[in-house]
Amino acid sequence: MHSIRAAALAAVFGLGVVGAAPAVAQDAVVSAAKSAGTVGEQSDGYLGVNGSVSSDVRAAVDALNIKRRAAYTDLAAKRGVTVQDMAAVTGCQTLAGRVSEGQIYRIGSGPWQTKGAGPIALPDYCATATR
């Protein structure tokens, strides 16, 4: 699976995807939840919820994830790759450069982790996507 994902991500990266993350402005609800450690970025390119959250937070996360999926779908169609691979490229880039110290993140189905001062240890398939 990892070699297939790595090959797909290499193809996406080769098509100039770096910086193609959807420019979705996060609203105050999601920003506050990220600061509180109840919402974080995931390696699949979507936001996730850590524990219980209010219905407002859940709705905001769902709305952002719907917008992200639409953006990934559009980019994937333009590049001839799967939506899942397009999302994973963005997830890798987000984890590598857009998760701030103290925020939570998750790799695959693993546990939620808090970003420290150093870089996040990314899955092997991210090596091509984050160059």
N, C-alpha and C positions, 0 to 999 in steps of 0.2 A: 504494500500500500504506500509506504513512504517513497519508494522509487518511482511509482506512478505519479504520486502527488508532486515530487520534486521535478519530474519531467514536465508536467503540466504547468507548474509554476515557472519553470525556466522558459517555457514557450510564451507565457503571459508576460514575463519580465522582458523578454526579448522584443516584445511589441511596444515597449515604452510605457509601461503602466506605472512606474514609480511616480508618486505624487498624484495618482488618479483617485485617491480616496474621496468619497463623496463629501462635498463641503456642506455638511448638515450642521446648522447652528444648534448646539445643545441648549435646551431651555434651562431655566433656573432650577426646575425640579430635579432634572437629571444631574446637573452640576452639583447641587447640594447632596444628592444621594451618592455621587462619586466621592465627595469629600467625607461623607459619613461612613464610607466603606460598605454600602449596601448595593451599589451598582458598579460594575467594572467592565473593562474590555475583555474580549475573549479572542483566542487565536482563530476562531472561525469567521471573524469580521463583524460580529454582532455584539451588542451589549448584553450582559447577563445580570441576573439578580442574585445576590448573596443573602439568603435568609428571607425573612418576611419584610414586605414593604407595603406602604399604603396603596390604595387603588389609584391615586394620582400618579405616584411614581411608576407603578406597573403600566398605566396607560401611556405615560410619556416614553418609557423604554420601548413599549410595543410600537408606538408611532414612529420613533426614530429607527427601529429595526425594519419597519415596513419601508421607510424611505431609503434605507441602506440597501435593502433587497432590490428595490426598483432600480437604484443606481447600478448595482452589481449586474443585474439582468441586462440593462442597456449596454454596459461596457463589455460584458461577456459576449453578447450578440455581435458587437462590432469587432471583437477580436477572435471569434470562433472558438471560445473556450466555454467550460461549464460555469454556471453561476457559482457553484461551490468553490471552484478554483479561483475565480475572480474575488470572491469574498475572503478566501484564505490568504491571497496575496495582500489584500488590504489589511487583514488581521495581523499578518506578519509585520507589515510596515507600521501599523499602529502600535503594536507591542514594542517594536524597536525604537520608535522615536516620539510617540505621542502620549505615553502613559507617564504621568508625573510621579515623582517620589512620594510615597505615602498612599498612592491609589492602589486599588486591588485589580488583579487580572487573573485570567485562568487559561491554561494551556490544555486543549482538548477537554476531556471530562475529568481532569485532575482537580485537586483542591484549589480553592481561591488562595492567592498569595498576595502579599503586599510588596510593592516595588520599593527596593532600597535605593541607595545612592548609585550603585553600579547598574550595568545593563541587565536586561532580562535574558535569561538563558532560553533561547528560542528553539523550537523543534528543528531538526535537520533540514526539513523541506523549506524552511524560511531562508536558508542561506542564499538562494538565488534571488528571492524577492526583495531582500533588504540591502543589496549591494549599492 
